[in-house]
């Protein structure tokens, strides 16, 4: 009610200013009476537009501030609930059979502690048997013996080709020390319910590497592949979120990547958990993209900030009359497509680049980033670097 009264008073004030202006123009013979009143009307309209623009800006700023407060309150509520659950778990612990007077085992063992314990005991494990035909068994053996490596591939900015990011890949080694291709173990790990363990180790490694990289350059980040199944796993995700919350200073440097098909088929639980990560400032990337007919508004709402598409496929899509972001084929000039994605906060990454000829065509499309063997193949992080990162994590964790 007060706002409406205020608006009415403002309109009356502008009307009085317009009348005074018209009378002044007429009184000092600056123009005819008709033109003076016309100028008064123009003054009234301009003043009204200025006031409306200022009011909209103020309303938008107030809305954004309220939205930020709401996100902070939501994050605080999640933390409070998690703390309350931990206290309830601690109260329930004595009922597990621990003798009176003895401290019950801690049930809130952290993600880092669990993984580092695996790393510490890996060297004490007996020599593993040769790899078996059963992929799930091979994955289990590789995890138990810590035969898990982190590979990094550079993602460069165009046209300078400066490295802005790395993509992290998990690679397993079999009992003979041979590197196992992802296609041979990822599906088996998911089906056997072990993908969360793979994601655990990759997450820890990515966080360690990001911390080392950002010591010399805060602008460098790492794409960390994560399974959408892990994000929907209610046993895995709370520890995952807690670990990331405690490493929230890395939110600008750690990007979680998943296949486009998995993103579009995500469950309500996975979508909610992605939103919780986005509230803490973490971003997402989609790979295995074969066309650009994507709902950009949905990507923006979900916190997706990168879309990776093979360079050759990108060139075919923009020049072959394929639909882009729901628009008719050919509706956008090829050089405007990257700008359209950027308006929704999404950068296109041309991946699998292997020739200079492809780079030239990609540059014509004003693509921001590129990835591929031309700029560097995935390379394993040296054992001594991993060892030093483990020591750093133990000291700081």
Residue, then its C-alpha position, 0 to 999 in steps of 0.5 A: x500500500x505504501x509503495x502504491x501511494x509513493x508511486x502516485x505521489x511521484x506521478x503527480x510530481x512529474x505531472x506538476x513539473x511538466x505543467x510548470x515547464x509548459x507554462x514557462x515555455x509559454x510565459x517566456x515566449x520560447x514557443x507557441x502554446x500548443x508546442x509548449x504543452x507538447x514539450x510539457x508532455x514530452x518532459x512528463x513521459x521522459x521523467x516517467x521512463x527514467x523513474x520506471x527504469x530506476x525502479x526496475x533496476x532497484x527491484x532487480x537488485x533487491x531480487x538478486x540480493x534476496x536470492x543470494x540470501x535464500x541460497x545461503x540460508x539453504x546451504x546453512x540449513x543443509x549443514x545444520x541438518x547434516x550436523x544434527x544427523x551426525x550427532x544422532x548417529x553418535x548417540x546411536x553408536x553405543x547401541x552397536x555393542x561397544x562395551x560400556x565406558x569405551x568410546x564407540x567407533x566414529x561413524x562419520x569417517x571422512x572421505x579423505x580418511x577413507x581414501x588415504x587409508x586405502x592408499x596407505x594399505x595398498x603397499x601392504x597388499x599381497x601381489x595381485x593375481x593376473x587380471x581375470x576375464x571378468x571386468x568387475x573382478x579386475x576393477x575390484x582387484x585394481x581398487x584394492x591394490x591401488x592400481x588407479x592412475x590419474x591422467x591429465x590432458x590440456x584444454x587450451x584457449x584459442x587462438x593463443x593455445x595457452x593451457x587454461x584447464x586440464x581434463x582428469x581421466x581415471x585409468x586402471x592397471x591390471x595385475x600385469x601392469x597394463x593400462x586398461x581402457x575406460x571402455x573396459x571397466x567403467x560400465x562394469x564398475x557401474x553395474x557392480x556398484x563400484x563406480x562411487x569408489x572410482x569417483x572417490x579416488x578421481x575426486x581426491x586426485x583432482x583436488x590434490x592436483x588442483x591445489x598444486x596447479x593453483x599454487x603457481x596459476x590461480x586461473x588453471x582448472x581441472x575437469x573431473x569426470x563424475x558418474x551421474x549415478x554417484x550424484x544420485x547415490x544417497x550413501x555416496x553423495x553426503x560425504x562427497x558434498x562434505x569434502x567439497x564444502x571443506x574445499x570450497x575455495x576450489x569451486x572456481x577451479x574444479x568442473x564436474x563433467x558427465x555425458x550429455x545423455x546422462x545429464x538429460x536423463x538425470x533423476x530428480x535426486x541427481x538434479x537436486x544434488x547438482x543444484x546443491x553443488x552449484x550453490x557452493x559455486x561448482x560448475x558442470x561440463x557436458x561431453x559426448x555431445x554430437x549436435x548443438x540442439x540443446x536447451x540452453x536455458x536448462x543448462x544455465x539453470x543446472x549450472x552447466x558452463x561448458x559443452x564439449x563437442x568433437x571439432x569435426x562434428x562441430x564444423x559439420x553441425x554449424x555448416x550443415x544446416x542442423x538445428x541449434x538450441x531449438x532454432x531452425x536450421x540456418x537461422x544463425x550464422x555460423x560465427x554467431x553460434x558460440x556467442x549464443x551459447x555464451x549469452x547463457x553462460x556456456x562456453x563451447x569446447x572443440x575436442x578431439x582436435x588432431x589437425x591444424x586444418x581443423x583448428x583453422x575452421x574452429x577459429x572461424x567459429x570464434x570458439x573459446x577453447x579446444x582439446x585434442x592430441x594436437x595440443x597434448x595427449x593424456x599423460x599420467x601424473x608421476x608417482x612422486x607428484x601423487x606421493x607429495x600430494x598425499x603428504x600435503x593432504x595429510x598435513x592439511x586434512 
